[in-house]
């Protein structure tokens, strides 16, 4: 009996088995992943569902331009290929020898001009509308920093509220461990934050953007907005969400090594829910308005510093203070152990290593004093030293 060639054996026997195995692995790996309402979808090809009028018009404009480009493509290449085929030399056609056709010159000047005007008018309308930030019901300042967002409600209901929004610590830990494991259902992986931006539905929200360190970009695809946040400059954009829910975005500028860990979470609620939330936040802010001249005990500073460290520092330096890779350890650090408090205070206020260690000026003097005291008295750092808020207050001047 003649032996079948190896290639034939692979086609008949091995290939189907490999395909089946590959399909089962892919199904196992991705079965738990689902569409994230307000965020990315599995196998998404189109733009996300629009939640604002501007976003809806952008999608219409996108398809309008695509259709025009497709028609031009088909028309131009259709005529070209027809001419090449119909007038080829092999069927007896001879090349014409002519030039300077006035009709052709006029046609290929006027027709493209009209097409450009037809495309520019609706595009300009959408662009102008997207830049009209006047008459806003609520104005919020979004400050980009490596690698989180600071929000300040500066005009409208909730004026005076301010907080920092950081990637959820559990998601960062999952990323450090190599990503979600098989069977983990995390539809909002690397998009969950500790403090989402809360806004009311059907109200015009103006977002003022700037940055503390490098260029960032505030972008939420469902709202149709993307605005660069540039150090030393102020830019703005706006949206009016027409649905309640959770909507997600990310920094869309390459802002450093942890660019992927800078999500945006906007929670759109009813006007009543927003009023309740704003009332609670304002009361919390009033309760946290510490007197920087107050003298704290070491125990109180350490207890408060532990919370500040968990929220802002543990993602990089780890809960045990050992650091990871290029992130320096705080446990046993010479600067932390040094009796000259100004060395660590300078790092906290100004950062170091070209932004690898970001500045933390946005935190209050009390929070900064607490977290420094915590690092000086945790793990093996039993220095007994404590830093008072007044030291940070003096260093800022």
C-alpha positions as CSV (number, residue, x, y, z in Angstrom):
1,X,0.0,0.0,0.0
2,X,1.4,3.4,-1.0
3,X,2.1,5.8,1.9
4,X,0.2,9.1,1.9
5,X,2.5,12.2,1.7
6,X,3.2,14.0,4.9
7,X,1.5,17.1,3.8
8,X,-1.7,15.1,2.9
9,X,-1.6,13.5,6.4
10,X,-1.3,17.0,8.0
11,X,-4.3,18.3,6.0
12,X,-6.5,15.3,6.8
13,X,-5.5,14.5,10.4
14,X,-3.3,17.1,12.2
15,X,-4.8,20.4,10.9
16,X,-8.4,19.8,12.1
17,X,-7.1,18.7,15.5
18,X,-4.9,21.8,15.9
19,X,-7.8,24.1,14.8
20,X,-10.1,22.5,17.3
21,X,-7.6,22.8,20.1
22,X,-6.9,26.4,19.2
23,X,-10.6,27.2,19.2
24,X,-11.1,25.6,22.6
25,X,-8.2,27.5,24.1
26,X,-9.5,30.8,22.6
27,X,-12.9,30.1,23.9
28,X,-11.6,29.3,27.4
29,X,-9.4,32.4,27.4
30,X,-12.0,34.9,26.3
31,X,-15.3,33.4,27.3
32,X,-15.4,35.5,30.5
33,X,-14.8,38.8,28.7
34,X,-18.0,40.7,28.0
35,X,-18.9,44.1,26.6
36,X,-18.4,46.9,29.1
37,X,-21.4,49.3,29.0
38,X,-20.0,52.8,28.5
39,X,-16.6,51.3,27.6
40,X,-15.0,49.1,25.1
41,X,-16.8,46.1,23.6
42,X,-15.5,42.7,22.5
43,X,-14.5,42.6,18.8
44,X,-15.7,46.3,18.5
45,X,-15.3,47.6,15.0
46,X,-17.5,50.7,15.0
47,X,-17.3,53.8,17.2
48,X,-19.0,53.4,20.7
49,X,-22.6,54.1,21.3
50,X,-23.0,57.9,21.4
51,X,-24.3,59.4,24.7
52,X,-24.1,63.0,23.7
53,X,-25.5,64.8,20.6
54,X,-21.9,65.8,19.6
55,X,-20.8,62.1,19.6
56,X,-23.9,61.1,17.5
57,X,-23.0,63.8,15.0
58,X,-19.4,62.7,14.9
59,X,-20.5,59.2,14.1
60,X,-22.8,60.5,11.3
61,X,-20.0,62.6,10.0
62,X,-17.6,59.6,10.1
63,X,-19.9,57.5,7.9
64,X,-20.8,60.4,5.6
65,X,-17.1,60.9,4.9
66,X,-16.5,57.2,4.5
67,X,-19.3,56.9,1.9
68,X,-18.0,59.9,-0.1
69,X,-14.5,58.4,-0.1
70,X,-15.9,55.0,-1.2
71,X,-17.9,56.6,-4.0
72,X,-14.8,58.5,-5.2
73,X,-12.7,55.4,-5.0
74,X,-15.1,53.3,-7.0
75,X,-15.7,56.0,-9.6
76,X,-12.0,56.8,-10.2
77,X,-10.7,53.3,-10.2
78,X,-13.8,52.0,-12.0
79,X,-13.2,54.4,-14.9
80,X,-9.5,53.8,-14.8
81,X,-9.8,50.0,-15.0
82,X,-12.6,50.1,-17.6
83,X,-10.4,52.4,-19.8
84,X,-7.4,50.1,-19.4
85,X,-9.4,47.0,-20.3
86,X,-11.6,48.4,-23.0
87,X,-8.9,50.4,-24.8
88,X,-6.0,48.0,-24.6
89,X,-3.6,47.6,-27.4
90,X,-4.3,43.9,-27.9
91,X,-7.8,44.6,-29.3
92,X,-6.5,47.2,-31.8
93,X,-6.7,50.5,-29.9
94,X,-4.0,53.0,-30.5
95,X,-2.8,55.7,-27.9
96,X,-4.3,59.1,-28.6
97,X,-2.0,62.1,-28.8
98,X,-3.7,65.2,-27.4
99,X,-3.4,67.8,-24.6
100,X,-4.9,70.9,-23.2
101,X,-8.6,70.0,-22.9
102,X,-10.4,73.0,-21.4
103,X,-13.4,71.0,-20.5
104,X,-11.3,68.4,-18.6
105,X,-9.3,71.2,-16.8
106,X,-12.6,72.8,-15.6
107,X,-14.1,69.5,-14.6
108,X,-11.2,68.3,-12.5
109,X,-11.0,71.6,-10.8
110,X,-14.7,72.4,-10.1
111,X,-15.8,68.9,-9.1
112,X,-13.1,68.3,-6.4
113,X,-13.8,71.8,-5.1
114,X,-17.5,71.1,-4.7
115,X,-16.7,67.8,-3.0
116,X,-14.4,69.5,-0.5
117,X,-17.0,72.2,0.2
118,X,-19.7,69.5,0.7
119,X,-17.4,67.7,3.2
120,X,-16.2,70.8,4.9
121,X,-19.6,72.4,5.8
122,X,-20.9,69.6,8.0
123,X,-17.5,69.0,9.5
124,X,-17.1,72.7,10.4
125,X,-20.6,72.7,12.0
126,X,-19.7,69.8,14.3
127,X,-16.2,71.2,15.1
128,X,-17.6,74.6,16.0
129,X,-20.3,73.1,18.2
130,X,-17.8,70.9,20.0
131,X,-15.8,74.0,20.9
132,X,-18.7,76.0,22.3
133,X,-18.1,75.8,26.0
134,X,-20.3,78.8,26.9
135,X,-23.3,78.7,29.3
136,X,-22.1,75.6,31.1
137,X,-24.2,74.4,34.1
138,X,-21.1,72.9,35.8
139,X,-17.4,73.6,35.3
140,X,-14.8,71.0,36.4
141,X,-11.1,71.3,36.2
142,X,-9.3,68.1,35.3
143,X,-5.6,68.1,36.1
144,X,-3.5,65.3,34.6
145,X,-0.6,64.0,36.6
146,X,1.6,60.9,36.4
147,X,-0.6,58.8,36.6
148,X,-4.0,59.9,37.8
149,X,-6.5,62.7,37.4
150,X,-7.3,65.4,39.9
151,X,-10.8,66.9,39.7
152,X,-11.9,70.3,41.1
153,X,-15.5,71.5,40.8
154,X,-15.0,75.2,40.3
155,X,-18.4,76.5,39.2
156,X,-21.9,75.4,39.7
157,X,-23.5,73.0,42.2
158,X,-20.8,71.2,44.2
159,X,-18.4,74.1,43.9
160,X,-15.4,73.4,46.1
161,X,-15.4,69.7,45.8
162,X,-12.0,68.3,44.9
163,X,-10.4,64.8,44.8
164,X,-7.9,62.6,43.0
165,X,-9.0,59.7,40.9
166,X,-6.6,56.8,40.7
167,X,-6.6,53.3,39.2
168,X,-8.1,50.8,41.7
169,X,-5.3,49.2,43.7
170,X,-6.7,45.7,43.1
171,X,-6.5,46.1,39.3
172,X,-3.0,47.4,39.5
173,X,-2.0,44.3,41.6
174,X,-3.6,42.0,39.0
175,X,-1.6,43.8,36.3
176,X,1.6,43.4,38.4
177,X,0.8,39.6,38.7
178,X,0.7,39.2,34.9
179,X,-3.0,40.2,34.1
180,X,-6.3,38.4,34.8
181,X,-6.1,34.7,35.3
182,X,-8.2,32.2,33.6
183,X,-11.8,32.3,34.9
184,X,-11.5,35.9,36.2
185,X,-14.4,38.1,35.0
186,X,-13.1,41.6,34.9
187,X,-14.9,43.5,32.2
188,X,-13.6,46.9,33.4
189,X,-10.0,45.7,33.8
190,X,-7.7,48.7,34.2
191,X,-10.7,51.1,34.0
192,X,-11.9,50.9,37.6
193,X,-10.9,53.9,39.8
194,X,-11.3,54.7,43.4
195,X,-13.1,58.1,42.9
196,X,-15.1,58.5,39.7
197,X,-16.0,61.9,38.3
198,X,-19.7,62.4,39.0
199,X,-21.9,64.7,36.9
200,X,-25.7,65.2,36.4
201,X,-27.5,64.0,33.3
202,X,-28.8,66.5,30.7
203,X,-26.6,69.3,32.0
204,X,-23.8,71.0,30.1
205,X,-20.5,70.1,31.7
206,X,-17.4,72.2,30.9
207,X,-14.1,70.4,31.4
208,X,-11.0,72.6,31.8
209,X,-7.9,70.6,31.3
210,X,-4.3,71.2,32.4
211,X,-1.4,69.1,33.7
212,X,1.2,69.1,36.5
213,X,4.0,67.4,34.7
214,X,3.8,66.2,31.1
215,X,1.1,66.3,28.4
216,X,-1.9,64.2,29.1
217,X,-5.3,64.0,27.3
218,X,-8.8,63.8,28.8
219,X,-10.9,61.6,26.5
220,X,-14.2,59.7,26.9
221,X,-15.2,58.2,23.5
222,X,-18.9,57.8,24.4
223,X,-19.1,61.6,24.9
224,X,-17.1,62.4,21.7
225,X,-14.5,64.4,23.6
226,X,-10.7,64.4,23.7
227,X,-8.8,67.4,25.0
228,X,-5.0,67.6,25.6
229,X,-4.0,68.6,29.2
230,X,-0.7,70.6,28.8
231,X,1.4,71.9,31.7
232,X,1.2,75.7,32.0
233,X,-1.7,75.9,29.6
234,X,-5.5,75.7,30.0
235,X,-7.7,74.0,27.4
236,X,-11.4,73.2,27.6
237,X,-14.1,71.0,26.2
238,X,-17.7,70.1,27.1
239,X,-20.4,67.4,27.0
240,X,-24.0,66.9,27.8
241,X,-24.8,63.3,28.7
242,X,-28.2,62.2,27.7
243,X,-28.2,58.9,29.6
244,X,-27.3,57.9,33.1
245,X,-24.7,55.3,33.7
246,X,-20.9,54.7,33.9
247,X,-18.7,55.8,31.0
248,X,-15.0,55.2,30.6
249,X,-12.0,56.7,28.9
250,X,-8.3,56.8,29.3
251,X,-5.4,59.3,28.9
252,X,-4.8,59.4,25.1
253,X,-1.3,60.9,25.2
254,X,1.9,58.8,25.8
255,X,2.6,60.3,29.2
256,X,5.2,57.9,30.6
257,X,5.8,54.4,31.6
258,X,2.4,54.0,33.3
259,X,0.3,55.6,30.6
260,X,-1.9,52.5,30.6
261,X,-2.8,53.0,34.2
262,X,-4.5,56.3,33.9
263,X,-8.2,55.6,33.3
264,X,-11.2,58.0,33.4
265,X,-14.5,57.0,34.9
266,X,-17.4,59.3,34.6
267,X,-20.6,58.4,36.5
268,X,-23.7,60.2,35.1
269,X,-26.5,60.4,37.6
270,X,-29.9,62.1,37.9
271,X,-30.0,65.7,39.2
272,X,-31.4,64.5,42.5
273,X,-28.7,61.9,43.0
274,X,-26.0,64.5,42.0
275,X,-27.3,66.9,44.6
276,X,-27.2,64.3,47.3
277,X,-23.6,63.2,46.3
278,X,-22.4,66.9,46.2
279,X,-23.9,67.5,49.6
280,X,-22.1,64.5,51.1
281,X,-18.8,65.4,49.4
282,X,-18.9,69.0,50.6
283,X,-19.5,67.8,54.2
284,X,-16.6,65.4,53.9
285,X,-14.4,68.2,52.6
286,X,-15.3,70.5,55.5
287,X,-14.5,67.7,57.9
288,X,-11.1,67.2,56.3
289,X,-10.2,70.8,56.2
290,X,-7.4,70.4,58.8
291,X,-5.6,73.3,60.4
292,X,-2.0,73.0,59.1
293,X,-0.7,74.5,62.4
294,X,-2.3,71.7,64.4
295,X,0.2,69.5,66.2
296,X,-0.5,65.8,65.8
297,X,0.6,62.8,67.7
298,X,2.7,60.2,66.0
299,X,0.0,57.5,66.4
300,X,-2.7,59.7,64.7
301,X,-0.3,60.6,61.9
302,X,0.7,57.0,61.3
303,X,-3.0,55.9,61.2
304,X,-3.9,58.6,58.7
305,X,-0.7,58.1,56.7
306,X,-1.5,54.4,56.2
307,X,-4.7,55.3,54.4
308,X,-2.9,57.9,52.3
309,X,-0.2,55.5,51.4
310,X,-2.7,52.7,50.4
311,X,-4.5,55.1,48.1
312,X,-1.6,56.8,46.5
313,X,1.7,55.1,47.0
314,X,1.2,51.3,47.4
315,X,0.5,50.8,43.7
316,X,4.2,51.5,42.9
317,X,6.1,51.0,46.2
318,X,4.0,48.0,47.2
319,X,2.2,47.6,50.5
320,X,5.4,46.2,52.1
321,X,7.5,49.2,51.0
322,X,9.9,47.0,49.0
323,X,9.3,48.7,45.6
324,X,9.5,46.7,42.3
325,X,11.9,46.9,39.4
326,X,13.0,50.6,38.9
327,X,10.7,51.7,41.8
328,X,12.9,52.3,44.8
329,X,12.1,50.6,48.1
330,X,11.0,52.9,51.0
331,X,11.8,50.2,53.6
332,X,15.4,51.0,54.5
333,X,15.6,54.1,52.2
334,X,18.3,56.5,53.2
335,X,16.1,59.5,52.5
336,X,13.2,58.1,54.6
337,X,15.6,57.3,57.5
338,X,17.4,60.6,57.4
339,X,16.7,62.9,60.3
340,X,16.6,65.9,57.9
341,X,12.9,65.9,57.1
342,X,13.4,68.5,54.3
343,X,15.0,65.8,52.0
344,X,11.8,63.7,51.9
345,X,9.6,66.7,52.0
346,X,11.3,68.0,48.8
347,X,10.7,64.7,47.1
348,X,7.0,64.7,48.0
349,X,6.5,68.2,46.8
350,X,8.7,68.2,43.7
351,X,9.1,64.6,42.7
352,X,12.4,63.2,41.4
353,X,14.0,61.1,38.7
354,X,12.4,63.1,35.8
355,X,8.9,62.4,37.0
356,X,9.4,58.7,37.7
357,X,8.5,59.7,41.3
358,X,5.7,62.2,40.7
359,X,5.1,65.4,42.8
360,X,2.3,65.2,45.3
361,X,1.5,68.9,45.8
362,X,-2.2,68.2,45.2
363,X,-2.4,66.4,48.6
364,X,-3.0,68.5,51.7
365,X,-0.2,69.4,54.1
366,X,-1.7,67.1,56.7
367,X,-2.0,64.1,54.3
368,X,1.6,64.6,53.2
369,X,2.9,64.9,56.8
370,X,0.9,61.8,57.7
371,X,2.2,59.6,54.8
372,X,5.8,60.7,55.4
373,X,5.5,59.9,59.1
374,X,4.0,56.6,58.2
375,X,6.9,55.7,56.0
376,X,9.4,56.7,58.7
377,X,7.7,54.4,61.2
378,X,6.6,51.3,59.2
379,X,8.2,48.1,58.2
380,X,11.8,48.1,59.5
381,X,11.9,52.0,59.5
382,X,11.3,52.4,63.3
383,X,12.8,55.9,63.4
384,X,10.4,57.4,65.9
385,X,10.4,60.6,63.8
386,X,7.2,62.5,63.0
387,X,6.6,65.3,60.5
388,X,4.1,67.9,61.3
389,X,1.9,69.6,58.6
390,X,3.5,73.0,59.4
391,X,6.7,71.7,57.9
392,X,5.1,71.1,54.6
393,X,3.3,74.4,54.8
394,X,6.6,76.2,55.3
395,X,8.3,74.2,52.5
396,X,5.6,75.2,49.9
397,X,6.5,78.9,50.4
